[in-house]
Amino acid sequence: LKDYDLKQLEQMVIDTNYPCMIYVNKLTSTIRFYKISSRINIEHIETNFDPKLFIRCEGWVLYEGVFKNCFHDQLEQKVVYFHDLDEEIEDNTTQVLFLVKPFPLDLFEEIVDLGLKLPPKSTYFHPKVPTGFVYNSLKENI
């Protein structure tokens, strides 16, 4: 698995119009790459907005169309979110990875403006703005 070009794999995800699944077989040291169609049946979704908006959100397609249907009550135990592909590939317990493109800012704004909630970790933006702690003395007027 170390010989596989992970940067090339990440670029394949960015270049495609679909979420991607990666199957990792540790026994044969192979990786298989699959594109996931976003043709999800939205008729069963009861909302007061147009669910076609969420079809453009790859994280939502995976969460609603794959994870919830496959894992039901075990969703939190079976699905782990990660940021480092290299580290996750090397993990001995990883079998299947799902990769999505970065979340489009215009889509994020559109969904948030409607007051809607997104699936877990679908709003991971990179690069992150540095965070920290600032301490100001309260003894003097600020």
N, C-alpha and C positions, 0 to 999 in steps of 0.2 A: 504493500500500500504506500510505502514511502516514495516509491518511484513515480507515483501518479502526480501530475501537475495540478495541485489544488487551486492555484491561481487561474489556470485554464478552466477548471470546473466552475469557479466563481464567475468567470467571464461568460460562460455558457448560460448561467442563470440570468445574468444581466441582459444578455442578448435575446433571450426567449421572451415570449409574451405570456408565459404560463408559469405557475409555481412548479418547482421541480422536486422529485424524490430521488434520493440516492440510497441504493441498497449496498450495504457493506458486508461482504462475506469474509470473515477472518480466517476461515479454514482454507479457502483457496486464494486468499489475498487478492480478491477482485472487488472492483467497484462497478456498479451498473447505474446508469443515469437515465431517469425517465422524466418526461414532461407530463404534467397533470392538466387535463382539460378543465377549463372553468365553466363547462356547460353543466351547471347545477340547476336542479329543479327549484325555482323560487316560488312556485305556486303554493307550497305548504307553509310559507313564512307569513305570519300574520303581523303586519306592521301598519303604522299610519303614515309611512313614507314609501317611496319607490325602492324596492329591494334591489333593483338593477344597479343602484349606487354601490352596494356592497360587493357586487360581482367584480368590480374593478379593484377591490381590496383583496390581494392574494392571501393575506393572513386570515381573513374572514372565510374565504372559500375553503381553506384547509380546516379551520376550526369547525365550521358548520357542516361542511360537506364530507370531511374525512374523520377528524378526531372525535367529534361528538357521536357520529354514527358507529365508529369502530370500538370506542372505549367506554362509552356511556358513563357509568358511575366511577370507573377507574381512571378517568381522564387525568386527574392530578398526579396519580402514581405512574402512569405510562408515558406521559408527554413531558419532556424536559426542554426548556428553551436554552439556547447557547449563542455565543457571539464569536467563538474561535473555532473555525472549521478544522484547522490542523489538530488542535487538542481533542476535538470530538472524534475525529477519525481514529486517533491513536487510543481512545478509550476502549477498553476490552469489552465493555457491555453494550456498546452502540451497534445496532443492527440496521436501522433505517433512519435516514436524515431527510428532512424536508427543508428546502431552501427557497426563500422568496426574495424578490428584488427589493431594493430600498423603497419605503413607502413614499409615494408622490406627495409633495407638500400641498399641492392644489387640492388633491382628493382629501387629505387630512383636514384642511381648512373647511372644505365643503361639508364633511361629516360632522365636525365639531360645531360648526355654525348651526347645524340642525339640532344640536344637543344630544347626539346619539353616542352610544358607548361602543367602542371597538373591542375586538377579542384581545386576550392577553398577549403582550409583547409585540403587537402589530405596529406599535408606534416607536420602535427602536430606531433612532436616528443616529447616523454616524457621519462625520465625527461628532463626538459629544462636546458640548460646551464645558470647559473646565469648571468644576465646582469647588467650593471651599468654605471656610468659615472666617468671617471677619469679626474682630472684637474691637469695639470702641469703648474707651473708658467713659463711664457714666458720671464721673466726678466733675467733669467740666461740661459746660453747655456745648451741645453739638450743633 
